[in-house]
């Protein structure tokens, strides 16, 4: 069991956007993979010596779409940004 604290709605929004864009921009029939990796000191956490333990959650989305430019990647976590309006018109 694992408890994550943070802005749950924002985390869900980011995950849904990443996954839906990966599906939208990948060629038809190609695989899209999403995985989450939790890293923490589980021995310390399970020992009961601390009520909580800091850790990291890494979320990866792997697809075969065209990718993003470095400039577009810099806009990823701004409140609202569309990397390239032209490509969205092409893919819907």
N, C-alpha and C positions, 0 to 999 in steps of 0.2 A: 504494500500500500504506500502511496506517495501523495503528499499534499503540496500543491504548488500555489504560492500566493502571488497575486499580481492582478492586473486588469484582465479578467477572464474574457470579457466581451471583445476586447482589442486583440487578445491572443487568438481567439476563434476567428475573428475577421481576417487577420493576417494569414492564418492557416488556410481558410477557405479561399482567399484571393490567390495565394500561391498555387494551391491545387487546381483551382478552376482555370487559371491562366496556363498552367502546364498542360492541362487537357485541351484547352482551346487552341493553343499554338503548336501542339505536337501533330505530326502527320497521322492521318487516320490509320488505326490498327496498331500503332506503336504504343509501347508500355510507358506508363507514368508510375513512379514509385515515390511514396512518402514514408519517411521513417523518423522516429524520435529516439534520441539517445540521452539517457539521464546519467550524469556522472556526479558522484558524491562519495564521501567516506562512509560506506554502508556499515562497516564494523563499528565506528563510533556511534552512528545513529542507532544501531541495534543494541548497543551496550547499555543504553538507557542513561548514559552520563550527560546527555544533552537533550533538551526537549525538542530541538530542531537542528537541522544541519543545512548549511548552505550548499548549493550544488549548481550544476549547469544543465540546462535542457537544450539540446541541439536538435533542430528540426531541419531535415533535408528533403528537398524535392528534386527528383532526377527525371528528366524527360529528354526528348530528342527535338525540341522546338528550336527556333532560331537563336535563342539566348537574348541577353540584354547588354547594351553598351555600358561602359563604366559610368558614363554620365547618367544613364537611366538608373543604374544601381544606386547611385548617390541619392536618388529621390525616393527610394523604396519605403522608408519609414516616415516620410513627411505626411501630414494630415491627409491631403489628397493630392495625388499627382498621377498623371497618365504619361507613361514613358514615351509613347509614340502613337499619336492619334491615327496616323496613316495605317499602321499595321492593324489596329483595332478595326478599322473599316474593312480591311481585307478579310479578317477572320471572324468578324461579327461581334 
